[in-house]
Each structure stands twice: as C-alpha cells, then as structure tokens.
Amino acid sequence: MTKTGVCYVGVDLGGTSLRALVADDEYKILGVKKVRTLTTGGPARLIHRIAALVESTLEEVGVRRSRVRAVSVGAPGPIDRSRGIVEEAPNLGWRRVPLRSELRQLLRVPVFVENDVNVGLVGEHALGAGRGAKNVVGIFVGTGIGGALILDGKLYEGARGGAGEIGHTVLVVDGPLCGCGRRGCAEALASRTAMERDVRAAIKSGRNSNVLKIMKKKHKERMTSSIIAAALKKNDQVMREVMSRAQFHLGILASNAVNLLDPECVVIGGGIAERLKDSYVDPIRETAYEYFLRPADRDRVRILSGRLGDNAGALGAIVLAKQRLM
C-alpha cells in the first residue's frame, strides 16, 4: 500500500454479476471479488449484498474499513449523481433507488454513484486505452449499446446528465424496433441482443447454424460473448454474416461520433470486444475510416478495444471518487 495507507473500493453493479475491487491511492489493485447479482427480494436485499461484498473483499485483502476513503459504484441506467439515486435500471427492477444514502448508512464511509458506462470510459481514459487523450468517445457493446464522452479531459454528462446515449443514434430510419420504442437505433442493429435476434431469424428461415446447439451445450439461454466466439471458431456462416453487419453499423456509428466530436480516440468496450479484441474491432475501424469526413483523420484518430477488461468499471469508479473528493 502507498505511504498514505488509504484505499478505495470500486463496485461494478451489473445485471448478472457484482464486482468489488480494492485499490490503493496509486490504483494498484489489492484485491477483486465477484458474486452473482441477485435481483429477487427488491433493492434493499441487493444493496445489503453490495455492502457485504465490499466488507468481505476488504477482509480478504486485510484492509480495515477506517482506511477506506470512499466506495464508488458504477450502476446501470440514468443516475441522479448529486443525490446518488439510480433513476431507472430495468435489468435490476429498480426505479428511483437511493443507492448512495442506503449504502453509506450500511458502510459508514463516503459513497459515490455514477452510470456504469461513464465509469468504464473514465477507467479506460485514466488507466487504459484512452490514456493521454483529451477527448475520447466510448462505445460499449453488450445487451444494449452504451456510450460515454470525455471532453477536454473531463467526463461530459450534458445539461441534464443524459449525454453519451450513442446507442440510440438512429442509423436506419424504419429499421428494427429498439427497446427504447423507436426504430433503427444502433442498439437495435448491432448490440448482442440484436445479433441474437438476427441469428434466430436466420435459423427460423431455414439457414443452418450451430449457435442454438452451442447455447444448449453451454446451458445458456442467451447468446453470450462466449457463444459468439465459439460459433465464429466453428466458422458458422450465419454468425459470421450477422457479426459482419453489426460491425458495419458500429463503424458507421464510430464515424458519426468522430465527425461530430473530433476526438483523438474511440474506445470500443463491452464483453464482445473484450473476448474477440482485434478481430472484432478491426472491421469496425476500417468502416469508420471509410466514412470519416476528413480522410486524413485515419492517421490521427485511434479506434481500439478497451485494455482494462472486467476491471474498467470498478477502476473508473475509483478514479471518479478521487476526483470528487479533491
């Protein structure tokens, strides 16, 4: 541990898993622990589970709670940051949950709450793929598509805290229905959910594919990143076609972001990028370069996958906590 002896706990609150990471003042990771996210029993039960995970992680690394300067949580959905309220998190069944006040009461330390995609990009900007850049766009692909913005070196949240919703950029007017109720959003074209929809539709139409067999073998109800990787390894033609379309749309999305915001770096994050790395990001980059307004920007704008993996959100939450304490 550093000379100050203090540490921070970053928590990544996801729909399926809950991760706590303890780091010192210089972001050296002292310990990480992950458990399943339990959504039954309401918000109170899950908040107690978060507190218990923080305490058990601290115990495992031998850090007393008195040395913890803050616990910082990346949570899904829109966040009222000033009050630490999770406005809405459908995957958790949460609406207007006062996470900060409830968790602070249980842990008796300062608590911060921020959107999970925002903290993921903050982590990559400070410690990972976006390090050294003043302006960074984050595109995180998972069940949906989340976005975040670092402008002039700082997290940009907009006038009402809703900046960065890049997944709801309309790319195809009258395209597939999106979860937001509109049609043709990037999320409805290139998310993992959209890809699964297209794979299932192709199989239903009579196309041969191993995807559903792989899902059954792995006891998965949804098409996870590991399923996608396994199908691509088997050279599944349906999966390859669906992946190629998704990568094309993500390339268009990235080029639009570059043309609008002129960043030095675009970070592609999320489970698929983490698992497939360059084989996933390379085609996205090439399409983006093709649609840049200024062709010379291909030599000045980096488009790459995140480097922090599963720890991006928790580390980013700690970075934000340190900034806000200062």
Backbone hydrogen bonds, N-H to C=O, Kabsch-Sander energy under -0.5 kcal/mol:
donor,donor_aa,acceptor,acceptor_aa,energy
5,G,2,T,-1.0
7,C,67,R,-2.3
8,Y,23,A,-2.7
9,V,70,A,-2.1
10,G,21,L,-2.8
11,V,72,S,-2.9
12,D,19,R,-2.7
13,L,11,V,-0.7
13,L,74,G,-2.6
14,G,12,D,-0.9
14,G,17,S,-2.1
18,L,35,V,-3.1
19,R,12,D,-2.1
20,A,33,K,-2.8
21,L,10,G,-2.7
22,V,31,G,-2.9
23,A,8,Y,-2.3
23,A,21,L,-0.5
24,D,28,K,-2.0
25,D,6,V,-0.7
27,Y,24,D,-1.9
30,L,22,V,-3.2
31,G,22,V,-1.4
33,K,20,A,-2.5
35,V,18,L,-2.6
37,T,16,T,-1.8
38,L,36,R,-0.6
39,T,37,T,-0.6
42,G,39,T,-0.9
45,R,41,G,-0.6
46,L,42,G,-1.3
47,I,43,P,-2.7
48,H,44,A,-2.1
49,R,45,R,-1.6
50,I,46,L,-2.2
51,A,47,I,-2.3
52,A,48,H,-2.4
53,L,49,R,-2.2
54,V,50,I,-2.5
55,E,51,A,-2.3
56,S,52,A,-2.5
57,T,53,L,-2.3
58,L,54,V,-2.3
59,E,55,E,-2.1
60,E,56,S,-2.1
61,V,57,T,-1.6
62,G,58,L,-0.6
62,G,59,E,-0.8
63,V,58,L,-2.5
64,R,62,G,-0.5
67,R,64,R,-1.8
68,V,65,R,-1.8
69,R,7,C,-2.7
69,R,67,R,-0.6
70,A,7,C,-0.6
71,V,110,P,-2.5
72,S,9,V,-2.8
73,V,112,F,-2.8
74,G,11,V,-3.0
75,A,73,V,-0.6
75,A,114,E,-2.7
80,D,85,I,-3.0
81,R,79,I,-1.2
83,R,80,D,-0.7
84,G,80,D,-1.4
85,I,80,D,-1.9
86,V,97,V,-2.8
87,E,78,P,-1.9
87,E,85,I,-0.9
88,E,78,P,-0.9
89,A,94,W,-2.3
92,L,89,A,-1.6
93,G,89,A,-1.2
94,W,89,A,-2.0
96,R,87,E,-2.0
97,V,86,V,-2.3
99,L,97,V,-2.2
100,R,84,G,-2.3
102,E,98,P,-2.0
103,L,99,L,-2.6
104,R,100,R,-2.6
105,Q,101,S,-1.7
106,L,102,E,-1.3
107,L,103,L,-2.5
108,R,104,R,-2.6
112,F,71,V,-2.1
114,E,73,V,-2.6
116,D,75,A,-2.0
119,V,115,N,-2.1
120,G,116,D,-1.7
121,L,117,V,-2.2
122,V,118,N,-2.4
123,G,119,V,-2.4
124,E,120,G,-1.9
125,H,121,L,-2.7
126,A,122,V,-2.5
127,L,123,G,-2.7
128,G,123,G,-0.6
128,G,124,E,-1.2
130,G,124,E,-1.5
131,R,124,E,-0.5
131,R,128,G,-1.5
133,A,130,G,-2.0
136,V,150,I,-2.3
137,V,265,C,-2.1
138,G,148,A,-2.9
139,I,267,V,-2.8
140,F,146,G,-3.1
141,V,139,I,-0.6
141,V,269,G,-2.5
142,G,140,F,-0.6
142,G,144,G,-3.3
146,G,140,F,-2.6
148,A,138,G,-1.5
150,I,136,V,-2.9
151,L,149,L,-0.6
151,L,154,K,-2.7
153,G,134,K,-3.4
154,K,151,L,-1.6
156,Y,149,L,-2.7
157,E,155,L,-0.6
163,A,157,E,-2.1
165,E,162,G,-0.7
166,I,164,G,-3.2
168,H,165,E,-1.5
169,T,166,I,-1.8
170,V,168,H,-0.5
171,L,169,T,-0.5
171,L,184,G,-2.9
172,V,184,G,-1.6
175,G,172,V,-2.0
178,C,182,R,-3.5
181,G,178,C,-1.9
184,G,176,P,-2.7
186,A,169,T,-1.7
187,E,167,G,-2.6
188,A,185,C,-0.6
189,L,185,C,-0.6
189,L,186,A,-1.3
190,A,186,A,-2.5
191,S,187,E,-1.1
192,R,142,G,-2.8
193,T,142,G,-0.6
193,T,143,T,-0.8
195,M,191,S,-2.4
196,E,192,R,-2.3
197,R,193,T,-2.2
198,D,194,A,-2.2
199,V,195,M,-2.3
200,R,196,E,-2.7
201,A,197,R,-2.1
202,A,198,D,-2.0
203,I,199,V,-2.3
204,K,200,R,-2.4
205,S,201,A,-1.5
206,G,203,I,-1.5
207,R,202,A,-2.3
214,I,210,N,-2.6
215,M,211,V,-2.5
216,K,212,L,-2.2
217,K,213,K,-2.5
218,K,214,I,-2.2
219,H,216,K,-1.0
220,K,215,M,-3.0
224,T,222,R,-1.4
228,I,224,T,-2.2
229,A,225,S,-2.4
230,A,226,S,-2.2
231,A,227,I,-2.5
232,L,228,I,-2.4
233,K,229,A,-2.1
234,K,230,A,-1.4
235,N,232,L,-1.6
236,D,231,A,-2.5
240,R,236,D,-2.3
241,E,237,Q,-2.4
242,V,238,V,-2.6
243,M,239,M,-2.6
244,S,240,R,-2.4
245,R,241,E,-2.0
246,A,242,V,-2.1
247,Q,243,M,-2.7
248,F,244,S,-2.1
249,H,245,R,-2.2
250,L,246,A,-2.3
251,G,247,Q,-2.1
252,I,248,F,-2.1
253,L,249,H,-2.4
254,A,250,L,-2.6
255,S,251,G,-2.3
256,N,252,I,-2.3
257,A,253,L,-2.1
258,V,254,A,-2.2
259,N,255,S,-2.8
260,L,256,N,-1.9
261,L,257,A,-2.7
262,D,258,V,-2.3
264,E,135,N,-1.8
265,C,135,N,-1.2
266,V,302,R,-3.0
267,V,137,V,-2.8
268,I,266,V,-0.6
268,I,304,L,-2.7
269,G,139,I,-2.5
269,G,267,V,-0.7
272,I,141,V,-0.7
274,E,270,G,-2.3
275,R,271,G,-1.9
276,L,272,I,-3.0
277,K,273,A,-2.1
279,S,276,L,-1.4
280,Y,277,K,-1.5
281,V,277,K,-2.2
282,D,278,D,-3.0
284,I,280,Y,-0.7
285,R,281,V,-2.7
286,E,282,D,-2.3
287,T,283,P,-2.0
288,A,284,I,-2.4
289,Y,285,R,-2.7
290,E,286,E,-1.6
291,Y,287,T,-1.3
291,Y,288,A,-0.7
292,F,289,Y,-1.0
297,D,294,R,-2.4
298,R,295,P,-1.7
299,D,296,A,-1.6
300,R,297,D,-1.7
301,V,297,D,-2.3
302,R,264,E,-2.7
302,R,300,R,-0.6
304,L,266,V,-2.2
306,G,268,I,-1.7
311,N,308,L,-1.7
312,A,309,G,-1.6
315,L,311,N,-2.6
316,G,312,A,-2.5
317,A,313,G,-2.2
318,I,314,A,-1.6
319,V,315,L,-2.4
320,L,316,G,-2.4
321,A,317,A,-2.1
322,K,318,I,-2.5
323,Q,319,V,-2.2
324,R,320,L,-2.5
325,L,321,A,-2.2
326,M,322,K,-1.6
